[in-house]
Each structure stands twice: as structure tokens, then as C-alpha cells.
Amino acid sequence: MRNVVVGMLLSLMPGMSQAAGGRQGLGLPAVVSCPLGSVTTSFSPGLRQQSQDVTVATQSAFNSCLTVLGEPVVWATAIEHTSRKDQGCGLLRTGLSSETTLRWNTGETSELTFSLYAVDVQGLLTVETYNGVVTEGKYAGATAVRTITYVNTDFIGGCLSVEGLTQAHGISNLVLTLL
């Protein structure tokens, strides 16, 4: 039944039936949504009011992933390390890019490149929106959107401390679309 549904969907998308069956490297359509994940971001040295060069390590866990099209996945973990120049509390700038490795429950991986698209401070929350693409691995060629939501009181308290903000915890979601 699943093959029939995928075949019907492919027939509705011009060029996809040939791409899926005839050329290596192009996968079947897929839409994966991981609506609730946790994220821990570490800063070394800790973020302060004054800008400085920092190393950022982000670890995420996405549970309850839903696959609408494509081979199903249930969860993923992500690890990301980046260096940021002239970074300080309140100085998060759009356009920053990073590379992320997703490890799926199937044992497969996806390599993604993200760019920080928007930072929105909403009362007690800061929401970061990242746009990207899966550059290799599972779902290669898919577009990706990830949001991370942090509580601002964590930033305020950490940024004003002697050691600076060394760690922030938040929630995250992830959507991959390959059509």
C-alpha cells in the first residue's frame, strides 16, 4: 500500500518519478517533523556583555519525530560545534552558519548546513530560527528549518555572572522537506 501511495505522489510531481527511479543520489520525497526536542548550548569562554571570540557546542535530542513521506524515523540526536567571532550577550547576528550532524534512530546520519535566519525576543523568550539544507547522508538535498527557544532569564543571569553565560537550555523543533 505504501508503495502505491508513494507512486501516486510521484506521478503528481513532474520529474520526480524519473529522478527517484533512474538517478543515484536523488531520494524519494520525504517530510520529517520533529516537533519537540531539547537543546543544551555551551559557550567557552562564557558569554559576557563585552564581545569576544567563543566556541559554541550545541547538543540536541529530537523525540517523537513523524515521517509523513519517506522512510520512517522516530528520533534523532544532533551535535554541532562552531566558533563565533565578536560574540557577546545580546549580539546574536543573523547569517551565522554552522554544520550539524544528525544521527537517526536507524543508525543513519544526515549532514546539515544551517544559517541563522532570525532572532526574535518575545518577552521572556528568545527564539532563533535557522534555515538550512541536508548536504549529505539520509535525506540529502532536503531543506531544513530548525527553531530553538530559550528563556531570557537564563541569559540575563548568566551574562551578569563572573564567569559569563556558560550554558543555556531550551526546546527545539526540526522540519526536513525533500520534494
Phi, psi and omega in degrees: 000316181301318180296325178294314180297314179298318178299318178296316179297319179296324181291338179277346183251108183305133175086343184285326182296321177290319182296318184289325184263336191253332186242137177291149173092344177258121183269173174290159177302148179208143171226118181238129178236125176243089191284342183221114178224164176249152182219140173235123180245127180248141180240131178222121350294170181301144178294139179230177177297321178281140180286150180200165176282133181225156170257132182243127176241125182238129175239130181232150173229121179251119179249164175058042176290145179239127178256116180276315175232149175098181181293126186292143170231155184247321180209166177209154170240153181224141176229135183216135175232129178220158172248135179236130178271146175051050181257134176213171177301131179079008183245024180292121185249141175293161180094345178298136181246157179207161176245135186230141173251121174262132174247116183274162178299342179281352184093350179280162178234158173230131175260126182238149170244123181246152172231133178291116186267319184208146172235122184233115177269118183236089180063247182273000185239149169241125181246122176256132178244127181244136172249147181195192181214147174277114185274333177198163180092202180302134180065027179307134181094349180290147170276153183224141173230129179229137172241147174231131180242123179245155174270127185297332181297330175297318180293314183298310181297316181293318183293332181271352182282166181299316182276353182081180179283110182261339182205142176225142180244145179201188175245155184215154170226162186215135175228128175246136180227121178232104181239000000 
